[in-house]
Amino acid sequence: MTMKKLFSLFTVVLLAVAVAQAQRVRFELQIEPAVEGEMKVYVLPLTAEGNEKAMQLRGKEGKYVGGVTPSEKGLYSVAAVYDNRQLMSTIHVVPGADNKAQLTLKMQDNTLMLDNTPENKALSALNVKMNELDRTLWTKPGMGNDSLRMLVEGYGLAAESLMRNFDISRPVINYMKVWAYTRAYNAYTSIPRAQNIEASEIDFDVAEVLSGMSDALDNDYAPLFPMAAQMIARSIPADEGLLGRLEKLYGSYKNEAVRAKVASLMLSAFLSEHDYSADFEGGLALLKQAVEKYALSREYVEEYMKRKATIVGSPFPADVVLEDADGNVVDIASFKGKYLYIDLWASWCGPCCKEVPHLQAIEKEFQDSNVVFLSISTDTDKDAWKNKMVELNMHGNQLHDRNNTLCNALNVKGIPFFLIYDKEGKLHTYKAMRPSRGDALRMVLEGLE
C-alpha cells in the first residue's frame, strides 16, 4: 500500500471516529453533595432494543463528563456507585445545540434528584415514592392483604398524581405509566418472598389492582422495560394455545414494537415447551400458520425444524462437533454398534457432579456389555472442565461440546440430562433415567439388546 493510500485510509478512520463522537451526547454532570472517596457514575441510554451499554463518565469530586450514545426517546438511566451504595434515577434529557447536557443532580432520599424541568421533577418524585413503597414491602412484615393491596395500587396512584400536578410531555407521561405499572407488578410478584408467606395467602389477583394493562403498556415506551413484554405474555393464558394467544395479543395491542416483543416471547415459549415427540408435524403446521398470519420471522420455523432431533428414532444431530481433552474431534459414528448412554453435564453444575459417582459405579458394572457410557460437557471454559474431571477422577469417554450445540439441537433446558441412542445411532430414549436411580436404570440398560 502506498503512503498516499495509507494516508487516505487513516483520514477516513479519523473522520469516522469524529462523526461517531459528534453523534454522542456529552454529559457534564455535577452531583451534590460531593462524597469523600471514589464515586463511579454511569449513564445508560434507554432503547427498545436494550442493546446499549452503560457508559462510565470520567471525573471526581462531584463532577463527571463523558460521551453517551443518544437515546431516541431522550431517556437515560443514571447510576452513582460509592461506598457499597448505588443510587439510580431516570432522567429526561434534551441536549442543547452543542449536543451537551449540563445537569446538576442531588443525592436525596436514597436516589438522584433532578429538578431542571417539570418532566425531571416528576420522574424524580416518582422514583422516590416507588423506592419508598419497595422498602415498606421488604422491611415491614405481617402487612396483611388490605395493606398489601393498597401498597401495590400505590405505584400507579403516585404516577397519576404526578402526571396531574406537573405539566409534562406526553412521551414522559407514557414512560411514567409503564414504569409505575412494571414496578407494581414486580412488587406483587415479590410479596411471598418479601413477606415470607405462601402465594396462596394473597387474596387478591394482580389483575384486580392493575387494571387497564393494554392502556398502560400499549405505547412506544413499554419495550424499554423487558418486564412489560413478560407481563403482557403472562396475562394471556397459555391454555388459549399459540394462535389464540397471538389473536388476543394483536386484538388488544396496536403498538407494533409491543406486538413484536410479546410475540417473540410467545413463540420462544412454544419452541421450548412443545412436545416434539408427541406431535412434530402438528406443531410445525401450527407454527407456520402463526408465522404467516402475523408476518413473523421464519427463523422460528427454522429453529423448530432443528428440534426434530428430539424425536425417538432421529439420528444424532449432524452439526454437533465433539472434542476430547486433547482437542481431537470425535465422530459419534465411532460408537456405532453399541447402545450409547449420554450424560450432559458441566463442571459448575452441582447436581451434575453428584451424579458422577453413581454413573461410575454403573459404568463399571456394564463395562463388558453392549452399552457405552459417554459424558459430554457443556462448559464454555475448557480448563474448568479438565480440572473438574481430575477432581472427580473421571475416566472413560469424556467429550466437550464448547458451543452447546447438542443441548440446543435437543432442546435441553437444564442439566444434568440423559439420553440413550441405539446401535444404529438413532435416539432410543429422550430424558433417560439418571444414574442415581440405581436399580431402575440398571433394569433399563439390561433390557437393551
DOKESE-573309 format. One record per residue: residue in one letter; x, y, z of N, C-alpha, C in turn. Coordinates in steps of 0.2 Angstrom, whole numbers, padded with zeros to 4 digits, always signed. Example, Ala and Ser with C-alpha at 12.3 -4.5 7.8 and 13.67 -1.06 7.14 Angstrom:
<atoms>
a+0066-0028+0039+0062-0022+0039+0066-0016+0039/s+0064-0011+0035+0068-0005+0036+0064+0000+0039/
</atoms>
This chain:
<atoms>
m+0004-0006+0000+0000+0000+0000+0004+0006+0000/t+0003+0011-0004+0007+0017-0005+0005+0022+0001/m+0010+0026+0002+0009+0031+0008+0003+0035+0007/k+0001+0037+0000-0004+0041-0001-0011+0037+0001/k-0011+0031-0001-0017+0027+0001-0018+0026+0008/l-0012+0025+0011-0012+0024+0018-0014+0030+0022/f-0012+0036+0020-0014+0042+0022-0022+0043+0022/s-0024+0041+0016-0031+0042+0014-0035+0038+0019/l-0033+0031+0020-0037+0027+0024-0037+0029+0031/f-0031+0032+0034-0030+0035+0040-0035+0041+0041/t-0036+0045+0036-0040+0051+0036-0048+0048+0037/v-0049+0043+0033-0056+0040+0033-0058+0038+0040/v-0053+0034+0043-0054+0032+0050-0055+0037+0055/l-0051+0043+0054-0052+0048+0059-0058+0052+0058/l-0060+0052+0052-0067+0055+0051-0073+0051+0054/a-0072+0045+0053-0077+0040+0056-0078+0041+0063/v-0072+0041+0066-0072+0042+0074-0075+0049+0076/a-0073+0054+0072-0075+0061+0073-0083+0061+0073/v-0086+0058+0067-0093+0058+0066-0096+0054+0072/a-0093+0048+0074-0096+0044+0080-0096+0048+0086/q-0091+0052+0087-0090+0056+0093-0095+0062+0093/a-0096+0065+0087-0101+0071+0086-0108+0068+0087/q-0110+0062+0086-0116+0060+0087-0118+0058+0094/r-0113+0058+0098-0114+0057+0105-0116+0063+0109/v-0120+0062+0114-0122+0067+0119-0117+0068+0124/r-0114+0074+0125-0109+0075+0130-0112+0077+0137/f-0112+0072+0141-0115+0073+0148-0109+0077+0152/e-0112+0082+0155-0107+0085+0160-0112+0086+0167/l-0110+0081+0171-0115+0080+0177-0111+0083+0183/q-0115+0087+0187-0112+0088+0194-0117+0085+0199/i-0114+0081+0204-0118+0078+0209-0116+0081+0215/e-0122+0083+0219-0121+0086+0225-0125+0082+0231/p-0122+0082+0237-0115+0084+0238-0110+0080+0236/a-0104+0082+0235-0098+0078+0233-0097+0073+0239/v-0095+0067+0238-0093+0062+0243-0086+0061+0244/e-0084+0059+0250-0077+0058+0251-0076+0051+0248/g-0070+0050+0245-0068+0043+0242-0071+0043+0235/e-0070+0037+0232-0072+0036+0225-0079+0035+0223/m-0081+0039+0218-0088+0038+0216-0088+0036+0208/k-0091+0031+0206-0092+0030+0199-0099+0031+0196/v-0099+0035+0191-0105+0037+0188-0106+0034+0181/y-0112+0031+0180-0114+0028+0174-0120+0031+0171/v-0120+0031+0164-0126+0034+0161-0128+0028+0155/l-0134+0026+0155-0137+0021+0150-0142+0024+0146/p-0141+0025+0140-0147+0027+0135-0152+0021+0135/l-0159+0023+0136-0164+0018+0136-0167+0017+0129/t-0166+0011+0127-0168+0010+0120-0173+0004+0120/a-0177+0003+0115-0182-0003+0114-0178-0009+0113/e-0172-0009+0110-0168-0015+0108-0165-0017+0115/g-0163-0012+0119-0160-0014+0125-0153-0017+0124/n-0149-0014+0119-0143-0017+0117-0137-0012+0118/e-0139-0006+0121-0134-0001+0123-0131-0003+0130/k-0124-0001+0130-0121-0002+0137-0120+0005+0141/a-0120+0004+0147-0119+0010+0151-0112+0012+0151/m-0112+0019+0150-0105+0022+0149-0103+0025+0156/q-0097+0024+0158-0094+0027+0164-0091+0034+0162/l-0094+0039+0166-0091+0045+0165-0085+0046+0169/r-0081+0051+0166-0074+0052+0169-0075+0058+0174/g-0071+0058+0180-0072+0063+0184-0071+0061+0192/k-0071+0066+0196-0071+0065+0203-0074+0071+0207/e-0074+0071+0213-0076+0076+0217-0083+0080+0215/g-0087+0076+0213-0094+0078+0211-0095+0080+0204/k-0090+0080+0200-0090+0082+0193-0088+0077+0188/y-0093+0075+0183-0091+0069+0179-0094+0071+0172/v-0089+0069+0167-0091+0070+0160-0090+0064+0156/g-0093+0064+0150-0092+0059+0145-0097+0059+0140/g-0095+0055+0134-0100+0055+0128-0104+0049+0129/v-0111+0049+0127-0115+0044+0128-0119+0043+0122/t-0121+0037+0119-0125+0036+0114-0132+0039+0115/p-0134+0043+0110-0141+0047+0111-0147+0042+0112/s-0151+0043+0116-0157+0039+0116-0163+0042+0112/e-0166+0039+0108-0171+0042+0103-0177+0044+0107/k-0178+0042+0113-0183+0044+0117-0181+0049+0122/g-0175+0051+0122-0172+0056+0127-0172+0054+0134/l-0172+0048+0135-0172+0045+0142-0166+0041+0144/y-0163+0042+0149-0157+0039+0152-0158+0037+0159/s-0154+0031+0160-0154+0029+0167-0147+0031+0170/v-0147+0035+0176-0140+0037+0179-0139+0033+0185/a-0133+0031+0186-0132+0027+0192-0125+0030+0195/a-0125+0031+0202-0119+0033+0205-0118+0028+0211/v-0112+0025+0210-0110+0020+0214-0104+0022+0219/y-0105+0021+0225-0100+0023+0230-0101+0020+0237/d-0096+0019+0240-0096+0016+0247-0101+0010+0248/n-0101+0006+0243-0106+0000+0243-0113+0002+0243/r-0114+0008+0240-0121+0010+0239-0122+0012+0231/q-0128+0011+0229-0130+0013+0222-0136+0017+0222/l-0136+0023+0219-0141+0027+0218-0143+0027+0211/m-0149+0027+0209-0151+0027+0202-0157+0031+0201/s-0158+0034+0195-0163+0038+0193-0164+0038+0185/t-0170+0039+0183-0171+0040+0176-0172+0048+0175/i-0169+0050+0170-0169+0057+0168-0171+0058+0161/h-0174+0064+0159-0176+0066+0153-0172+0071+0150/v-0168+0070+0145-0163+0075+0143-0164+0077+0135/v-0164+0084+0134-0165+0087+0128-0158+0091+0127/p-0153+0088+0123-0147+0091+0123-0147+0098+0120/g-0143+0103+0121-0143+0109+0118-0140+0109+0111/a-0140+0115+0108-0137+0115+0101-0130+0112+0100/d-0126+0112+0105-0119+0110+0105-0119+0102+0107/n-0125+0099+0108-0126+0092+0109-0123+0091+0116/k-0124+0095+0121-0121+0094+0128-0127+0094+0132/a-0126+0090+0138-0131+0090+0143-0128+0092+0150/q-0129+0098+0152-0126+0100+0158-0131+0100+0164/l-0130+0096+0168-0135+0094+0173-0132+0094+0180/t-0136+0096+0185-0134+0095+0192-0139+0091+0196/l-0137+0085+0198-0141+0080+0202-0139+0080+0209/k-0145+0080+0213-0144+0080+0220-0145+0073+0223/m-0141+0071+0228-0142+0065+0231-0147+0066+0237/q-0153+0063+0236-0158+0064+0241-0163+0059+0242/d-0165+0057+0248-0170+0051+0248-0168+0045+0245/n-0161+0043+0246-0159+0037+0243-0160+0037+0235/t-0159+0042+0232-0160+0042+0225-0156+0049+0222/l-0156+0049+0215-0153+0055+0212-0159+0059+0210/m-0159+0066+0212-0164+0070+0210-0162+0075+0205/l-0166+0077+0200-0165+0082+0195-0171+0086+0194/d-0171+0092+0195-0177+0097+0195-0176+0102+0190/n-0173+0101+0184-0172+0107+0180-0178+0108+0175/t-0182+0103+0175-0188+0103+0170-0194+0100+0174/p-0200+0101+0172-0206+0098+0175-0206+0090+0174/e-0203+0088+0168-0203+0081+0167-0198+0078+0172/n-0192+0081+0174-0187+0078+0178-0190+0078+0185/k-0193+0084+0187-0196+0084+0194-0201+0078+0195/a-0205+0077+0190-0210+0071+0191-0206+0065+0191/l-0201+0064+0187-0198+0057+0186-0194+0056+0193/s-0191+0061+0196-0188+0060+0202-0192+0059+0208/a-0198+0063+0208-0203+0062+0213-0206+0055+0213/l-0207+0052+0207-0210+0045+0206-0205+0040+0208/n-0199+0041+0207-0193+0036+0209-0193+0036+0216/v-0193+0042+0220-0193+0042+0227-0199+0038+0230/k-0205+0040+0227-0211+0036+0230-0211+0029+0229/m-0209+0027+0223-0208+0019+0222-0203+0016+0226/n-0197+0019+0227-0192+0016+0232-0195+0016+0239/e-0199+0021+0241-0202+0020+0247-0207+0015+0248/l-0211+0013+0243-0215+0008+0243-0211+0001+0243/d-0206+0001+0239-0202-0005+0239-0199-0007+0246/r-0197-0002+0249-0194-0003+0256-0199-0005+0261/t-0205-0002+0261-0210-0004+0265-0212-0011+0264/l-0212-0014+0258-0214-0021+0257-0209-0025+0260/w-0203-0023+0259-0197-0028+0261-0195-0027+0269/t-0197-0022+0272-0195-0021+0279-0201-0021+0284/k-0207-0021+0282-0212-0021+0286-0216-0028+0286/p-0214-0033+0290-0218-0039+0289-0225-0039+0292/g-0228-0044+0290-0235-0045+0293-0240-0040+0291/m-0239-0037+0285-0244-0032+0282-0251-0033+0282/g-0253-0039+0280-0260-0041+0279-0262-0039+0272/n-0267-0043+0269-0269-0042+0262-0272-0035+0261/d-0275-0032+0265-0278-0025+0264-0272-0020+0263/s-0267-0020+0267-0261-0016+0266-0257-0017+0260/l-0257-0024+0259-0253-0026+0253-0256-0023+0246/r-0263-0024+0246-0267-0022+0240-0266-0014+0239/m-0266-0010+0245-0265-0003+0244-0258-0001+0242/l-0253-0005+0244-0246-0004+0243-0245-0005+0235/v-0248-0011+0232-0247-0012+0225-0251-0007+0221/e-0256-0004+0223-0260+0001+0220-0256+0008+0220/g-0252+0008+0225-0249+0015+0226-0244+0017+0221/y-0241+0012+0217-0237+0014+0212-0240+0018+0206/g-0246+0015+0204-0250+0019+0199-0253+0025+0201/l-0255+0025+0208-0258+0031+0210-0253+0037+0211/a-0247+0035+0213-0242+0040+0213-0240+0043+0206/a-0240+0039+0201-0239+0041+0194-0244+0046+0192/e-0251+0044+0193-0256+0048+0191-0256+0055+0194/s-0255+0055+0201-0255+0061+0204-0250+0066+0202/l-0244+0063+0200-0238+0067+0197-0240+0070+0190/m-0243+0065+0186-0245+0067+0180-0250+0073+0180/r-0254+0073+0185-0259+0079+0185-0256+0085+0188/n-0251+0084+0192-0248+0090+0196-0243+0094+0192/f-0240+0090+0187-0234+0093+0183-0237+0094+0176/d-0235+0099+0173-0236+0100+0165-0231+0097+0161/i-0231+0090+0160-0226+0086+0157-0228+0084+0150/s-0223+0082+0146-0225+0080+0139-0228+0073+0139/r-0231+0072+0133-0235+0065+0133-0230+0059+0133/p-0224+0060+0129-0219+0054+0130-0217+0052+0137/v-0216+0057+0141-0214+0056+0148-0220+0053+0152/i-0226+0056+0150-0232+0053+0154-0232+0045+0152/n-0231+0044+0146-0232+0036+0144-0226+0032+0147/y-0220+0035+0148-0215+0032+0151-0216+0031+0158/m-0219+0036+0162-0221+0035+0169-0226+0030+0170/k-0231+0029+0166-0236+0024+0166-0233+0017+0166/v-0229+0016+0161-0226+0010+0160-0221+0008+0166/w-0217+0013+0168-0213+0012+0174-0216+0010+0180/a-0222+0014+0182-0226+0013+0188-0229+0006+0188/y-0231+0004+0182-0235-0002+0181-0230-0008+0182/t-0224-0008+0179-0220-0013+0180-0217-0014+0187/r-0216-0008+0190-0214-0008+0197-0219-0011+0202/a-0225-0010+0200-0231-0013+0204-0231-0020+0203/y-0231-0022+0197-0231-0029+0195-0225-0033+0199/n-0219-0030+0199-0214-0033+0202-0215-0034+0210/a-0218-0028+0212-0219-0029+0220-0224-0034+0221/y-0229-0035+0217-0234-0040+0218-0231-0047+0218/t-0227-0048+0213-0224-0055+0212-0219-0056+0218/s-0216-0051+0221-0211-0051+0226-0215-0052+0233/i-0221-0052+0234-0224-0052+0240-0223-0058+0244/p-0223-0064+0241-0221-0070+0245-0214-0070+0248/r-0209-0068+0245-0203-0068+0247-0202-0062+0252/a-0205-0056+0250-0204-0050+0255-0207-0051+0261/q-0213-0054+0261-0217-0055+0267-0217-0062+0271/n-0213-0066+0267-0212-0073+0270-0218-0077+0271/i-0222-0077+0265-0229-0080+0266-0229-0084+0259/e-0234-0089+0259-0236-0093+0253-0240-0088+0248/a-0239-0090+0242-0243-0086+0237-0250-0087+0238/s-0252-0093+0240-0259-0094+0241-0262-0090+0246/e-0258-0087+0251-0261-0082+0256-0263-0076+0253/i-0261-0074+0247-0263-0067+0244-0270-0068+0242/d-0275-0064+0244-0282-0065+0242-0284-0060+0237/f-0279-0057+0233-0281-0053+0228-0277-0055+0222/d-0279-0054+0216-0276-0056+0210-0273-0049+0207/v-0267-0050+0204-0264-0044+0201-0268-0040+0196/a-0272-0044+0193-0277-0040+0188-0282-0036+0191/e-0283-0037+0197-0288-0033+0201-0286-0026+0202/v-0279-0026+0204-0276-0019+0206-0272-0016+0200/l-0271-0020+0195-0268-0017+0189-0272-0018+0183/s-0278-0015+0183-0282-0015+0178-0280-0010+0172/g-0283-0012+0166-0281-0007+0161-0274-0008+0158/m-0271-0015+0158-0265-0016+0156-0263-0013+0149/s-0268-0015+0144-0266-0013+0137-0266-0005+0137/d-0270-0001+0141-0270+0006+0141-0263+0008+0143/a-0260+0005+0148-0254+0007+0151-0248+0005+0147/l-0248-0001+0144-0242-0003+0141-0242-0003+0133/d-0248-0001+0130-0248-0001+0123-0245+0006+0120/n-0239+0007+0121-0235+0013+0118-0228+0011+0117/d-0225+0016+0114-0218+0015+0112-0213+0014+0118/y-0215+0016+0124-0211+0015+0130-0211+0009+0133/a-0216+0005+0132-0216-0002+0135-0210-0006+0133/p-0207-0006+0127-0202-0010+0125-0195-0008+0129/l-0195-0002+0132-0189+0000+0136-0189-0005+0142/f-0194-0008+0144-0194-0012+0150-0195-0020+0148/p-0190-0024+0149-0191-0031+0147-0197-0034+0151/m-0198-0032+0157-0204-0035+0161-0210-0033+0158/a-0211-0028+0154-0218-0026+0151-0220-0032+0147/a-0216-0034+0142-0217-0039+0137-0219-0046+0141/q-0215-0047+0146-0217-0053+0150-0224-0053+0154/m-0225-0047+0156-0232-0046+0159-0237-0047+0155/i-0237-0044+0149-0242-0045+0144-0243-0052+0142/a-0237-0056+0141-0237-0063+0139-0241-0067+0144/r-0239-0066+0150-0242-0069+0156-0249-0068+0157/s-0251-0062+0155-0258-0060+0156-0263-0064+0151/i-0260-0067+0146-0264-0071+0141-0263-0078+0142/p-0268-0082+0145-0267-0089+0147-0264-0093+0142/a-0260-0098+0144-0257-0102+0140-0261-0107+0137/d-0267-0109+0140-0272-0114+0138-0276-0111+0132/e-0275-0105+0130-0278-0102+0124-0274-0105+0118/g-0269-0108+0118-0265-0110+0113-0261-0105+0109/l-0256-0107+0105-0252-0102+0102-0256-0097+0097/l-0260-0099+0093-0264-0095+0089-0269-0091+0093/g-0272-0094+0098-0277-0090+0102-0274-0084+0106/r-0268-0086+0108-0264-0081+0112-0262-0075+0107/l-0259-0077+0101-0257-0071+0097-0263-0067+0094/e-0269-0070+0094-0275-0067+0092-0277-0062+0097/k-0277-0064+0103-0278-0059+0109-0273-0053+0109/l-0267-0055+0108-0262-0050+0108-0263-0045+0103/y-0264-0047+0097-0265-0042+0091-0271-0039+0092/g-0276-0042+0095-0283-0038+0096-0283-0033+0101/s-0278-0034+0106-0278-0029+0112-0273-0024+0111/y-0268-0025+0108-0262-0021+0107-0261-0018+0100/k-0260-0012+0099-0259-0009+0092-0252-0007+0091/n-0248-0006+0096-0241-0004+0095-0237-0010+0092/e-0234-0008+0086-0230-0014+0083-0224-0016+0087/a-0221-0012+0090-0215-0014+0094-0217-0018+0100/v-0222-0017+0103-0225-0021+0109-0227-0028+0106/r-0231-0028+0100-0233-0034+0097-0227-0038+0096/a-0222-0035+0093-0216-0039+0091-0212-0042+0097/k-0212-0038+0102-0208-0041+0108-0212-0047+0112/v-0219-0046+0112-0223-0051+0116-0223-0057+0111/a-0224-0056+0105-0225-0062+0100-0219-0066+0100/s-0213-0063+0101-0207-0066+0101-0206-0071+0107/l-0209-0068+0113-0209-0072+0119-0213-0078+0119/m-0219-0077+0115-0224-0082+0115-0221-0088+0110/l-0218-0086+0105-0216-0091+0100-0210-0095+0103/s-0206-0091+0107-0200-0094+0110-0202-0099+0115/a-0208-0097+0119-0210-0102+0124-0213-0108+0121/f-0216-0107+0115-0219-0113+0111-0213-0118+0109/l-0208-0115+0106-0202-0119+0104-0199-0123+0110/s-0199-0120+0116-0196-0123+0122-0201-0128+0125/e-0207-0127+0125-0212-0131+0129-0215-0137+0124/h-0215-0136+0118-0219-0141+0114-0216-0148+0114/d-0220-0153+0114-0218-0160+0114-0217-0162+0107/y-0211-0162+0105-0210-0163+0098-0211-0171+0097/s-0209-0175+0101-0210-0182+0100-0217-0184+0099/a-0222-0181+0103-0229-0182+0103-0232-0180+0096/d-0230-0174+0094-0234-0171+0088-0229-0166+0084/f-0224-0169+0081-0220-0164+0077-0223-0161+0072/e-0227-0164+0067-0230-0162+0061-0235-0157+0063/g-0239-0158+0068-0245-0154+0070-0242-0147+0073/g-0237-0148+0077-0234-0142+0080-0231-0137+0074/l-0228-0141+0069-0225-0137+0064-0230-0133+0060/a-0235-0137+0058-0241-0134+0055-0244-0128+0058/l-0244-0128+0065-0247-0123+0069-0242-0117+0069/l-0236-0118+0070-0231-0113+0070-0231-0109+0063/k-0231-0113+0057-0231-0110+0051-0237-0105+0050/q-0243-0108+0052-0249-0104+0052-0248-0097+0056/a-0245-0098+0062-0244-0091+0066-0239-0087+0062/v-0234-0089+0060-0229-0085+0056-0232-0082+0050/e-0235-0085+0046-0238-0082+0040-0244-0077+0042/k-0248-0079+0047-0254-0075+0048-0252-0068+0051/y-0246-0068+0055-0244-0062+0058-0238-0059+0056/a-0235-0062+0050-0229-0059+0047-0223-0059+0051/l-0222-0065+0055-0217-0066+0059-0211-0069+0056/s-0205-0068+0059-0199-0071+0056-0199-0079+0055/r-0197-0081+0049-0197-0088+0048-0191-0091+0052/e-0187-0088+0055-0182-0091+0059-0185-0095+0065/y-0191-0094+0067-0194-0098+0072-0196-0105+0069/v-0198-0105+0062-0199-0112+0059-0193-0115+0058/e-0187-0112+0056-0181-0115+0056-0178-0118+0062/e-0179-0114+0068-0177-0116+0074-0181-0123+0076/y-0188-0123+0074-0192-0128+0076-0189-0135+0072/m-0188-0134+0066-0185-0139+0062-0179-0143+0065/k-0175-0138+0069-0169-0141+0072-0171-0146+0077/r-0176-0145+0080-0178-0149+0086-0181-0156+0084/k-0181-0157+0078-0183-0164+0076-0178-0169+0079/a-0172-0168+0081-0168-0172+0084-0171-0175+0091/t-0176-0172+0093-0178-0174+0100-0183-0180+0099/i-0185-0182+0093-0190-0187+0091-0186-0194+0092/v-0189-0199+0095-0187-0205+0095-0186-0208+0088/g-0180-0211+0087-0179-0213+0080-0175-0209+0076/s-0174-0202+0078-0170-0197+0075-0162-0199+0075/p-0158-0197+0070-0151-0198+0071-0148-0193+0075/f-0142-0194+0078-0138-0190+0082-0137-0183+0077/p-0138-0177+0080-0138-0171+0076-0131-0171+0073/a-0132-0169+0066-0126-0170+0062-0121-0164+0063/d-0123-0158+0065-0119-0152+0065-0115-0151+0072/v-0116-0156+0076-0113-0156+0083-0105-0158+0082/v-0101-0154+0085-0094-0156+0085-0091-0157+0092/l-0089-0163+0093-0087-0165+0100-0079-0166+0100/e-0076-0164+0105-0069-0165+0106-0067-0168+0112/d-0061-0172+0112-0059-0174+0118-0054-0169+0122/a-0051-0171+0127-0047-0167+0131-0041-0164+0128/d-0039-0167+0122-0033-0165+0119-0035-0161+0113/g-0042-0160+0112-0044-0156+0106-0045-0160+0100/n-0045-0166+0100-0046-0171+0094-0054-0171+0093/v-0056-0170+0087-0063-0171+0086-0065-0179+0086/v-0070-0180+0089-0073-0187+0090-0079-0188+0086/d-0079-0193+0081-0085-0194+0077-0090-0199+0081/i-0096-0196+0082-0101-0200+0086-0102-0207+0083/a-0101-0207+0076-0102-0214+0072-0097-0219+0075/s-0092-0217+0078-0087-0222+0080-0089-0227+0086/f-0095-0225+0089-0098-0229+0094-0104-0233+0091/k-0105-0233+0084-0110-0237+0081-0109-0244+0082/g-0115-0248+0084-0114-0255+0085-0115-0256+0093/k-0115-0251+0097-0116-0251+0104-0122-0246+0106/y-0126-0248+0111-0130-0243+0114-0126-0237+0117/l-0128-0231+0117-0125-0226+0120-0129-0222+0125/y-0126-0222+0131-0129-0219+0137-0125-0212+0138/i-0129-0207+0136-0126-0200+0136-0128-0196+0142/d-0123-0193+0146-0123-0189+0151-0121-0181+0149/l-0126-0177+0149-0124-0170+0148-0123-0166+0154/w-0118-0163+0155-0116-0160+0162-0111-0154+0161/a-0110-0151+0166-0105-0146+0166-0101-0145+0173/s-0095-0143+0173-0091-0143+0180-0095-0138+0185/w-0098-0133+0183-0101-0129+0188-0108-0131+0191/c-0111-0137+0188-0117-0139+0190-0117-0144+0195/g-0119-0142+0201-0119-0146+0207-0122-0153+0206/p-0129-0153+0204-0132-0159+0203-0129-0164+0198/c-0125-0161+0193-0122-0165+0188-0116-0169+0192/c-0112-0165+0196-0106-0168+0199-0109-0174+0204/k-0114-0173+0207-0117-0178+0212-0119-0184+0208/e-0120-0184+0202-0122-0190+0198-0116-0194+0196/v-0110-0191+0196-0104-0194+0194-0102-0201+0197/p-0102-0201+0204-0101-0207+0207-0106-0213+0205/h-0112-0211+0205-0117-0216+0203-0116-0218+0196/l-0114-0214+0191-0113-0215+0184-0106-0220+0184/q-0101-0218+0188-0095-0223+0188-0097-0230+0190/a-0101-0230+0195-0102-0237+0198-0106-0241+0193/i-0111-0238+0189-0115-0242+0184-0111-0243+0178/e-0106-0238+0176-0102-0240+0170-0097-0246+0172/k-0095-0246+0178-0090-0252+0180-0094-0258+0179/e-0100-0258+0181-0104-0265+0181-0106-0267+0174/f-0106-0262+0169-0108-0263+0162-0102-0263+0157/q-0096-0263+0160-0090-0262+0156-0090-0268+0150/d-0092-0273+0151-0092-0279+0146-0099-0280+0142/s-0103-0275+0143-0110-0275+0139-0110-0272+0133/n-0116-0272+0130-0116-0268+0123-0118-0261+0124/v-0117-0258+0130-0119-0251+0132-0112-0247+0133/v-0111-0242+0130-0106-0237+0130-0108-0231+0134/f-0104-0229+0139-0106-0223+0143-0102-0217+0140/l-0105-0211+0139-0102-0205+0136-0104-0199+0140/s-0099-0196+0143-0101-0189+0146-0099-0184+0142/i-0103-0179+0141-0102-0173+0136-0103-0167+0140/s-0098-0163+0141-0098-0157+0145-0100-0151+0140/t-0104-0147+0144-0106-0141+0140-0103-0134+0143/d-0097-0135+0146-0093-0130+0149-0091-0125+0143/t-0091-0119+0144-0088-0114+0140-0081-0113+0141/d-0079-0115+0147-0072-0115+0149-0069-0122+0149/k-0065-0123+0144-0062-0130+0144-0058-0132+0150/d-0054-0127+0152-0049-0128+0158-0054-0130+0164/a-0059-0127+0165-0064-0129+0171-0066-0136+0170/w-0068-0138+0164-0070-0145+0163-0064-0150+0164/k-0058-0148+0162-0052-0153+0163-0051-0153+0171/n-0051-0148+0174-0049-0148+0181-0055-0152+0185/k-0061-0151+0183-0066-0155+0187-0066-0162+0185/m-0064-0164+0179-0063-0171+0178-0057-0174+0182/v-0052-0171+0183-0047-0173+0188-0049-0173+0195/e-0053-0168+0197-0055-0168+0204-0060-0174+0205/l-0064-0176+0200-0069-0181+0201-0067-0188+0199/n-0060-0188+0197-0057-0194+0194-0061-0197+0189/m-0063-0193+0184-0067-0196+0178-0063-0198+0173/h-0065-0204+0171-0061-0208+0165-0066-0210+0160/g-0064-0214+0155-0068-0216+0150-0069-0211+0145/n-0075-0211+0142-0077-0207+0136-0079-0200+0139/q-0074-0195+0139-0076-0188+0141-0075-0184+0135/l-0080-0181+0133-0080-0176+0127-0083-0169+0129/h-0082-0164+0125-0083-0157+0126-0087-0154+0120/d-0093-0151+0122-0097-0148+0117-0097-0140+0119/r-0091-0137+0117-0090-0130+0119-0095-0125+0117/n-0098-0126+0111-0103-0121+0109-0111-0123+0111/n-0111-0128+0115-0118-0130+0117-0122-0132+0112/t-0120-0134+0106-0124-0136+0100-0128-0142+0101/l-0126-0147+0105-0130-0153+0106-0136-0151+0110/c-0135-0147+0116-0141-0145+0120-0146-0141+0116/n-0144-0137+0112-0149-0133+0108-0152-0137+0103/a-0149-0142+0100-0152-0146+0095-0157-0151+0098/l-0156-0153+0104-0160-0157+0108-0165-0154+0113/n-0165-0147+0112-0170-0143+0116-0169-0145+0124/v-0163-0145+0126-0161-0147+0133-0161-0140+0137/k-0165-0139+0142-0165-0133+0145-0162-0133+0152/g-0160-0139+0154-0157-0140+0161-0153-0146+0161/i-0147-0146+0165-0143-0151+0166-0143-0153+0173/p-0141-0159+0175-0139-0165+0170-0145-0167+0166/f-0143-0170+0160-0148-0173+0156-0146-0179+0153/f-0150-0184+0152-0148-0191+0150-0151-0193+0144/l-0148-0196+0139-0151-0199+0133-0148-0206+0132/i-0152-0210+0128-0149-0216+0126-0150-0217+0118/y-0145-0218+0115-0145-0219+0107-0144-0227+0106/d-0147-0229+0101-0147-0236+0099-0141-0238+0095/k-0140-0244+0093-0134-0247+0090-0133-0243+0083/e-0139-0241+0080-0138-0238+0073-0137-0230+0074/g-0136-0228+0080-0135-0220+0081-0142-0216+0081/k-0147-0220+0082-0154-0216+0082-0156-0216+0090/l-0160-0210+0091-0162-0209+0098-0167-0214+0100/h-0165-0217+0106-0169-0223+0109-0173-0220+0115/t-0170-0216+0119-0174-0213+0125-0172-0206+0126/y-0177-0202+0126-0176-0194+0127-0178-0193+0134/k-0174-0190+0138-0175-0189+0146-0174-0196+0149/a-0168-0199+0148-0167-0206+0151-0166-0205+0159/m-0167-0211+0162-0166-0211+0170-0159-0208+0171/r-0158-0205+0177-0151-0203+0179-0148-0209+0183/p-0142-0209+0183-0138-0214+0187-0140-0215+0194/s-0142-0210+0198-0144-0211+0205-0150-0215+0206/r-0154-0216+0200-0160-0220+0201-0158-0228+0202/g-0151-0229+0201-0149-0236+0203-0152-0242+0200/d-0155-0246+0203-0158-0252+0201-0163-0251+0195/a-0167-0246+0195-0171-0244+0190-0168-0243+0183/l-0162-0239+0183-0158-0238+0177-0155-0245+0175/r-0153-0249+0180-0149-0255+0178-0154-0259+0174/m-0160-0260+0176-0165-0264+0173-0166-0262+0166/v-0166-0255+0165-0167-0252+0158-0161-0254+0154/l-0155-0253+0156-0149-0255+0152-0149-0262+0151/e-0150-0266+0156-0150-0274+0155-0155-0276+0149/g-0160-0272+0148-0165-0274+0143-0164-0272+0136/l-0158-0268+0136-0156-0266+0129-0153-0272+0125/e-0155-0273+0119-0152-0279+0116-0148-0276+0110/
</atoms>
